[in-house]
Structure formats: C-alpha cells, structure tokens
Amino acid sequence: MEWSVTDLAERDLYKLLVNTVLPRPIALVTTVNAQGHANAAPFSFFNVFSHAPPLVVLGIEGRDLGDAPLKDTMRNIRATGSFVVNLVDRALVDAMQVCAIDFPGDVDEIAAAGLETAPGRKVAAPRLAASPVQLECRETVSLSLGTRHRNLVVGEIQYIHIRDGAVDERLHVDIDKLDLVGRLHGADWYVTMRDRFQAPRQTLDTWRAQQGALRAKPEGEAP
C-alpha cells in the first residue's frame, strides 16, 4: 500500500509513522523554569544527531490550550536554554509513565513518580539519579513547525553521566548493564535490547571478494 501524506488525516499519519519508525529511544527530559521549579516529561520523537558537535534533537508537540499552548518542557527550555535527557531503563518505565500524566501545574511530576534528582554539573536543570544515562544539554536552536505548536529542539551535550560499572577504562559500554528500553507502537508497547544480532559492516574490498566468490561457484551450486 502507498499514500501521499497530503491524503492522510493527521491521526492516520501518526499511526503509520509510530508503527514503522521503531524502536525509538526515549528521552525523559528534565527542565527547570525561571523560578527554579523542575519538570520531567518523556519524549520518543528523539535521537542523538551528531557527535562533533555532540547534538541531540527533540520533537515536542504542543497542547490545544489557547492560553498555554506550549508544554512545560518547551516553555522551560525557552526560559533557561537548558535541559537534561535522562534515558529510560526497564526499572524506570513505571516512573516514566507517571511523568507522562497531564498533571495540573501545581503538581510536581518528579515527586509524584518517586524519583530522586541530582544537580546538573553544567546546566540548571536537575538530573534523574535513577537514569542509567544522563545528558546535560544546552539549547542550540529551536524551530516552530507546522500546527499544534510543534517544536524541534536541537541541544548540544555539555556533560555525560553513565551508570557506574557500565563503562570500562577504554570507554566500552556494557549495554546489558544499561538495560535501556525503546518505544514501539502507540498501544503502550516497549522493547528491551535483549534480542539482538550482529551484522559486521563490509568494506569495498570484502564486498568485491564476496561477489567474486559467488561468480566463481559452479552453476546450480548453493551459495
């Protein structure tokens, strides 16, 4: 099947994208407003974008609220220019779900989720101590896109925290000790990294050798 995106309703386009572009890493983003009040919210329209400079990107959708169209996360990033990406492991999923609740403005999501914070080293936003990977970021640029007050945020990583014991002296990361989860489709499905396989990257020389070996096989012989 195939579609022009202009022929699809917004909700239908969302369903096709979130059910095909997967798994998606989850950013449990912590921010702080100008008064120092912290906020935490999860986003799966997220990824690392570059290592030099070290950049992450966030897709933040707004709300259908006339006088407050921006989510707290976006509003806080605009106010302070900083945020922390806290990656989510299996043990953090339930707390992440609490942070996703659309609480009234006077409710502290972090406290409601029972999470402890730690101060950032380079940014004002706090970190979530339970997260296996915490990326302190400064806003580089934000773009307002389309409808519903959507914003694309590019942040430059200033400081990296990784769980003790998950990285060796050569900076090799033991991903099993991180136990990260990814977002699947829209019916509240997630995935761990326990089921994986290795496919070594080929060079031009190894590819040519492989093609030569295939051509050299007698006709009808199985590869």
Short mmCIF file of the C-alpha atoms (twelve columns), coordinates in Angstrom:
data_MODEL
# 
_entry.id   MODEL 
# 
loop_
_atom_site.group_PDB 
_atom_site.id 
_atom_site.type_symbol 
_atom_site.label_atom_id 
_atom_site.label_alt_id 
_atom_site.label_comp_id 
_atom_site.label_asym_id 
_atom_site.label_seq_id 
_atom_site.Cartn_x 
_atom_site.Cartn_y 
_atom_site.Cartn_z 
_atom_site.pdbx_PDB_model_num 
ATOM 1   C CA . MET A 1   0.000  0.000   0.000   1 
ATOM 2   C CA . GLU A 2   1.097  3.584   -0.519  1 
ATOM 3   C CA . TRP A 3   -0.112 7.083   0.250   1 
ATOM 4   C CA . SER A 4   0.638  10.707  -0.387  1 
ATOM 5   C CA . VAL A 5   0.875  12.294  3.049   1 
ATOM 6   C CA . THR A 6   -1.451 15.062  1.867   1 
ATOM 7   C CA . ASP A 7   -4.212 12.438  1.551   1 
ATOM 8   C CA . LEU A 8   -3.851 11.268  5.146   1 
ATOM 9   C CA . ALA A 9   -5.541 12.693  8.217   1 
ATOM 10  C CA . GLU A 10  -3.110 13.802  10.911  1 
ATOM 11  C CA . ARG A 11  -4.022 10.911  13.205  1 
ATOM 12  C CA . ASP A 12  -3.638 8.349   10.417  1 
ATOM 13  C CA . LEU A 13  -0.221 9.699   9.500   1 
ATOM 14  C CA . TYR A 14  0.791  9.490   13.154  1 
ATOM 15  C CA . LYS A 15  -0.296 5.841   13.319  1 
ATOM 16  C CA . LEU A 16  1.718  4.896   10.241  1 
ATOM 17  C CA . LEU A 17  4.871  6.642   11.439  1 
ATOM 18  C CA . VAL A 18  4.926  5.431   15.040  1 
ATOM 19  C CA . ASN A 19  4.166  1.884   13.939  1 
ATOM 20  C CA . THR A 20  7.000  1.770   11.404  1 
ATOM 21  C CA . VAL A 21  9.814  4.007   12.665  1 
ATOM 22  C CA . LEU A 22  10.797 1.859   15.631  1 
ATOM 23  C CA . PRO A 23  12.055 1.164   18.117  1 
ATOM 24  C CA . ARG A 24  12.565 4.774   19.159  1 
ATOM 25  C CA . PRO A 25  14.825 5.794   22.062  1 
ATOM 26  C CA . ILE A 26  13.083 7.554   24.928  1 
ATOM 27  C CA . ALA A 27  14.204 10.859  26.379  1 
ATOM 28  C CA . LEU A 28  12.819 11.507  29.846  1 
ATOM 29  C CA . VAL A 29  13.572 15.224  29.749  1 
ATOM 30  C CA . THR A 30  14.057 17.254  32.901  1 
ATOM 31  C CA . THR A 31  13.892 21.039  32.828  1 
ATOM 32  C CA . VAL A 32  13.549 23.885  35.281  1 
ATOM 33  C CA . ASN A 33  11.592 27.113  34.937  1 
ATOM 34  C CA . ALA A 34  12.756 30.631  35.747  1 
ATOM 35  C CA . GLN A 35  11.516 30.216  39.327  1 
ATOM 36  C CA . GLY A 36  13.507 27.022  39.836  1 
ATOM 37  C CA . HIS A 37  10.617 24.535  39.691  1 
ATOM 38  C CA . ALA A 38  11.593 21.274  37.981  1 
ATOM 39  C CA . ASN A 39  9.615  19.260  35.447  1 
ATOM 40  C CA . ALA A 40  10.019 15.828  33.842  1 
ATOM 41  C CA . ALA A 41  8.331  14.517  30.690  1 
ATOM 42  C CA . PRO A 42  9.077  11.639  28.272  1 
ATOM 43  C CA . PHE A 43  9.507  12.043  24.509  1 
ATOM 44  C CA . SER A 44  10.108 9.332   21.906  1 
ATOM 45  C CA . PHE A 45  10.490 11.716  18.972  1 
ATOM 46  C CA . PHE A 46  14.125 11.971  19.994  1 
ATOM 47  C CA . ASN A 47  17.599 10.895  18.961  1 
ATOM 48  C CA . VAL A 48  21.274 11.753  19.004  1 
ATOM 49  C CA . PHE A 49  22.074 13.762  15.897  1 
ATOM 50  C CA . SER A 50  25.833 14.241  15.805  1 
ATOM 51  C CA . HIS A 51  28.965 13.606  17.848  1 
ATOM 52  C CA . ALA A 52  31.043 16.566  16.639  1 
ATOM 53  C CA . PRO A 53  29.474 18.698  17.911  1 
ATOM 54  C CA . PRO A 54  27.553 16.345  20.224  1 
ATOM 55  C CA . LEU A 55  23.899 17.119  19.470  1 
ATOM 56  C CA . VAL A 56  20.516 15.686  20.364  1 
ATOM 57  C CA . VAL A 57  17.163 16.513  18.779  1 
ATOM 58  C CA . LEU A 58  13.761 16.570  20.447  1 
ATOM 59  C CA . GLY A 59  10.348 16.771  18.824  1 
ATOM 60  C CA . ILE A 60  7.959  18.431  21.277  1 
ATOM 61  C CA . GLU A 61  4.275  18.689  20.440  1 
ATOM 62  C CA . GLY A 62  2.205  21.462  21.981  1 
ATOM 63  C CA . ARG A 63  -1.244 21.423  23.508  1 
ATOM 64  C CA . ASP A 64  -4.675 22.509  22.353  1 
ATOM 65  C CA . LEU A 65  -4.856 25.135  25.071  1 
ATOM 66  C CA . GLY A 66  -5.441 28.656  23.851  1 
ATOM 67  C CA . ASP A 67  -3.643 30.491  26.648  1 
ATOM 68  C CA . ALA A 68  -0.918 27.883  27.281  1 
ATOM 69  C CA . PRO A 69  -0.148 26.102  24.004  1 
ATOM 70  C CA . LEU A 70  3.387  25.055  24.927  1 
ATOM 71  C CA . LYS A 71  4.182  22.100  27.139  1 
ATOM 72  C CA . ASP A 72  6.146  22.831  30.308  1 
ATOM 73  C CA . THR A 73  9.250  21.264  28.775  1 
ATOM 74  C CA . MET A 74  9.292  23.626  25.799  1 
ATOM 75  C CA . ARG A 75  8.410  26.650  27.881  1 
ATOM 76  C CA . ASN A 76  11.204 25.864  30.353  1 
ATOM 77  C CA . ILE A 77  13.766 25.328  27.590  1 
ATOM 78  C CA . ARG A 78  12.880 28.716  26.169  1 
ATOM 79  C CA . ALA A 79  13.210 30.297  29.607  1 
ATOM 80  C CA . THR A 80  16.515 28.724  30.663  1 
ATOM 81  C CA . GLY A 81  18.121 27.410  27.472  1 
ATOM 82  C CA . SER A 82  18.921 24.051  29.017  1 
ATOM 83  C CA . PHE A 83  17.576 20.563  29.663  1 
ATOM 84  C CA . VAL A 84  18.728 17.077  30.625  1 
ATOM 85  C CA . VAL A 85  17.970 13.938  28.605  1 
ATOM 86  C CA . ASN A 86  17.593 11.026  31.012  1 
ATOM 87  C CA . LEU A 87  17.491 7.707   29.168  1 
ATOM 88  C CA . VAL A 88  14.995 5.125   30.401  1 
ATOM 89  C CA . ASP A 89  15.836 1.606   31.555  1 
ATOM 90  C CA . ARG A 90  13.378 -1.158  32.364  1 
ATOM 91  C CA . ALA A 91  13.292 -0.261  36.053  1 
ATOM 92  C CA . LEU A 92  12.388 3.360   35.247  1 
ATOM 93  C CA . VAL A 93  9.390  2.644   32.991  1 
ATOM 94  C CA . ASP A 94  6.684  2.898   35.660  1 
ATOM 95  C CA . ALA A 95  8.023  6.223   36.937  1 
ATOM 96  C CA . MET A 96  8.303  7.480   33.358  1 
ATOM 97  C CA . GLN A 97  4.612  6.699   32.856  1 
ATOM 98  C CA . VAL A 98  3.758  8.817   35.897  1 
ATOM 99  C CA . CYS A 99  5.789  11.696  34.446  1 
ATOM 100 C CA . ALA A 100 3.706  11.419  31.255  1 
ATOM 101 C CA . ILE A 101 0.458  12.189  33.119  1 
ATOM 102 C CA . ASP A 102 -1.023 15.592  32.279  1 
ATOM 103 C CA . PHE A 103 -0.926 16.851  35.870  1 
ATOM 104 C CA . PRO A 104 -2.188 20.287  36.904  1 
ATOM 105 C CA . GLY A 105 0.518  22.917  37.035  1 
ATOM 106 C CA . ASP A 106 0.867  22.769  40.820  1 
ATOM 107 C CA . VAL A 107 1.785  19.041  40.862  1 
ATOM 108 C CA . ASP A 108 5.456  18.015  40.898  1 
ATOM 109 C CA . GLU A 109 5.721  15.090  38.448  1 
ATOM 110 C CA . ILE A 110 9.137  14.106  39.741  1 
ATOM 111 C CA . ALA A 111 7.908  13.815  43.321  1 
ATOM 112 C CA . ALA A 112 4.723  12.052  42.202  1 
ATOM 113 C CA . ALA A 113 6.867  9.469   40.394  1 
ATOM 114 C CA . GLY A 114 9.012  8.942   43.496  1 
ATOM 115 C CA . LEU A 115 12.192 9.952   41.687  1 
ATOM 116 C CA . GLU A 116 15.285 11.493  43.228  1 
ATOM 117 C CA . THR A 117 17.182 14.227  41.438  1 
ATOM 118 C CA . ALA A 118 20.813 15.279  41.338  1 
ATOM 119 C CA . PRO A 119 22.118 18.710  40.343  1 
ATOM 120 C CA . GLY A 120 23.450 19.253  36.846  1 
ATOM 121 C CA . ARG A 121 27.152 19.964  36.511  1 
ATOM 122 C CA . LYS A 122 26.817 22.373  33.572  1 
ATOM 123 C CA . VAL A 123 23.113 23.260  33.379  1 
ATOM 124 C CA . ALA A 124 20.417 24.456  35.747  1 
ATOM 125 C CA . ALA A 125 18.076 21.528  35.079  1 
ATOM 126 C CA . PRO A 126 18.305 18.596  37.506  1 
ATOM 127 C CA . ARG A 127 19.161 15.044  36.551  1 
ATOM 128 C CA . LEU A 128 17.230 11.909  37.476  1 
ATOM 129 C CA . ALA A 129 19.535 9.868   39.674  1 
ATOM 130 C CA . ALA A 130 17.949 6.546   38.680  1 
ATOM 131 C CA . SER A 131 18.557 7.033   34.966  1 
ATOM 132 C CA . PRO A 132 21.423 4.945   33.553  1 
ATOM 133 C CA . VAL A 133 22.467 7.726   31.127  1 
ATOM 134 C CA . GLN A 134 22.015 11.461  31.671  1 
ATOM 135 C CA . LEU A 135 22.958 14.019  29.022  1 
ATOM 136 C CA . GLU A 136 23.153 17.641  30.153  1 
ATOM 137 C CA . CYS A 137 22.285 19.849  27.174  1 
ATOM 138 C CA . ARG A 138 22.155 23.498  26.208  1 
ATOM 139 C CA . GLU A 139 19.634 24.610  23.604  1 
ATOM 140 C CA . THR A 140 21.326 25.371  20.286  1 
ATOM 141 C CA . VAL A 141 18.273 26.226  18.198  1 
ATOM 142 C CA . SER A 142 14.530 25.624  18.323  1 
ATOM 143 C CA . LEU A 143 12.241 25.665  15.317  1 
ATOM 144 C CA . SER A 144 8.461  26.039  15.381  1 
ATOM 145 C CA . LEU A 145 6.973  23.665  12.815  1 
ATOM 146 C CA . GLY A 146 3.501  23.019  11.436  1 
ATOM 147 C CA . THR A 147 0.398  23.062  13.560  1 
ATOM 148 C CA . ARG A 148 -0.325 22.271  17.207  1 
ATOM 149 C CA . HIS A 149 2.690  24.336  18.314  1 
ATOM 150 C CA . ARG A 150 5.210  21.646  17.436  1 
ATOM 151 C CA . ASN A 151 8.848  22.473  18.073  1 
ATOM 152 C CA . LEU A 152 12.099 20.865  17.022  1 
ATOM 153 C CA . VAL A 153 14.788 21.445  19.644  1 
ATOM 154 C CA . VAL A 154 18.485 20.917  18.967  1 
ATOM 155 C CA . GLY A 155 20.628 20.706  22.080  1 
ATOM 156 C CA . GLU A 156 24.387 20.456  22.459  1 
ATOM 157 C CA . ILE A 157 25.530 17.946  25.069  1 
ATOM 158 C CA . GLN A 158 27.654 19.595  27.745  1 
ATOM 159 C CA . TYR A 159 28.152 16.764  30.221  1 
ATOM 160 C CA . ILE A 160 27.606 12.989  30.188  1 
ATOM 161 C CA . HIS A 161 26.749 10.770  33.149  1 
ATOM 162 C CA . ILE A 162 26.692 6.973   32.747  1 
ATOM 163 C CA . ARG A 163 25.869 4.448   35.449  1 
ATOM 164 C CA . ASP A 164 28.872 3.286   37.461  1 
ATOM 165 C CA . GLY A 165 30.119 -0.116  36.353  1 
ATOM 166 C CA . ALA A 166 28.650 0.155   32.850  1 
ATOM 167 C CA . VAL A 167 31.765 1.658   31.219  1 
ATOM 168 C CA . ASP A 168 35.306 0.270   31.309  1 
ATOM 169 C CA . GLU A 169 38.612 2.128   31.198  1 
ATOM 170 C CA . ARG A 170 38.568 2.096   27.357  1 
ATOM 171 C CA . LEU A 171 35.098 3.687   27.361  1 
ATOM 172 C CA . HIS A 172 33.453 0.484   26.152  1 
ATOM 173 C CA . VAL A 173 29.849 0.485   27.356  1 
ATOM 174 C CA . ASP A 174 28.162 -2.685  28.621  1 
ATOM 175 C CA . ILE A 175 24.685 -2.158  27.188  1 
ATOM 176 C CA . ASP A 176 23.239 -5.040  29.204  1 
ATOM 177 C CA . LYS A 177 24.038 -3.129  32.380  1 
ATOM 178 C CA . LEU A 178 22.193 -0.101  30.990  1 
ATOM 179 C CA . ASP A 179 19.071 -2.200  30.219  1 
ATOM 180 C CA . LEU A 180 17.574 0.573   28.090  1 
ATOM 181 C CA . VAL A 181 14.102 0.355   26.594  1 
ATOM 182 C CA . GLY A 182 12.696 1.730   23.342  1 
ATOM 183 C CA . ARG A 183 9.231  2.876   22.330  1 
ATOM 184 C CA . LEU A 184 7.233  0.754   19.918  1 
ATOM 185 C CA . HIS A 185 3.764  1.456   18.541  1 
ATOM 186 C CA . GLY A 186 1.005  3.545   20.030  1 
ATOM 187 C CA . ALA A 187 -0.691 0.854   22.146  1 
ATOM 188 C CA . ASP A 188 1.779  1.249   25.033  1 
ATOM 189 C CA . TRP A 189 4.321  -1.267  23.769  1 
ATOM 190 C CA . TYR A 190 8.033  -1.090  24.536  1 
ATOM 191 C CA . VAL A 191 11.076 -3.202  23.754  1 
ATOM 192 C CA . THR A 192 14.315 -4.053  25.541  1 
ATOM 193 C CA . MET A 193 17.678 -4.714  23.914  1 
ATOM 194 C CA . ARG A 194 17.908 -8.346  24.960  1 
ATOM 195 C CA . ASP A 195 17.128 -9.726  21.492  1 
ATOM 196 C CA . ARG A 196 19.844 -8.566  19.110  1 
ATOM 197 C CA . PHE A 197 22.157 -9.806  16.381  1 
ATOM 198 C CA . GLN A 198 25.433 -8.709  14.850  1 
ATOM 199 C CA . ALA A 199 25.967 -7.904  11.175  1 
ATOM 200 C CA . PRO A 200 29.567 -6.788  10.541  1 
ATOM 201 C CA . ARG A 201 29.963 -3.778  8.268   1 
ATOM 202 C CA . GLN A 202 31.553 -4.574  4.921   1 
ATOM 203 C CA . THR A 203 34.332 -2.733  3.155   1 
ATOM 204 C CA . LEU A 204 34.533 -2.353  -0.615  1 
ATOM 205 C CA . ASP A 205 37.289 -4.994  -0.726  1 
ATOM 206 C CA . THR A 206 35.309 -7.588  1.240   1 
ATOM 207 C CA . TRP A 207 32.234 -6.939  -0.897  1 
ATOM 208 C CA . ARG A 208 34.241 -7.403  -4.105  1 
ATOM 209 C CA . ALA A 209 35.751 -10.623 -2.740  1 
ATOM 210 C CA . GLN A 210 32.285 -11.883 -1.868  1 
ATOM 211 C CA . GLN A 211 30.945 -11.083 -5.327  1 
ATOM 212 C CA . GLY A 212 33.946 -12.794 -6.931  1 
ATOM 213 C CA . ALA A 213 33.368 -15.906 -4.836  1 
ATOM 214 C CA . LEU A 214 29.723 -16.010 -5.906  1 
ATOM 215 C CA . ARG A 215 30.612 -15.692 -9.573  1 
ATOM 216 C CA . ALA A 216 33.189 -18.450 -9.226  1 
ATOM 217 C CA . LYS A 217 30.700 -21.012 -7.938  1 
ATOM 218 C CA . PRO A 218 29.575 -23.647 -10.434 1 
ATOM 219 C CA . GLU A 219 26.093 -23.047 -11.820 1 
ATOM 220 C CA . GLY A 220 23.394 -24.541 -9.605  1 
ATOM 221 C CA . GLU A 221 25.603 -24.777 -6.512  1 
ATOM 222 C CA . ALA A 222 24.037 -23.294 -3.390  1 
ATOM 223 C CA . PRO A 223 25.766 -20.167 -2.050  1 
# 
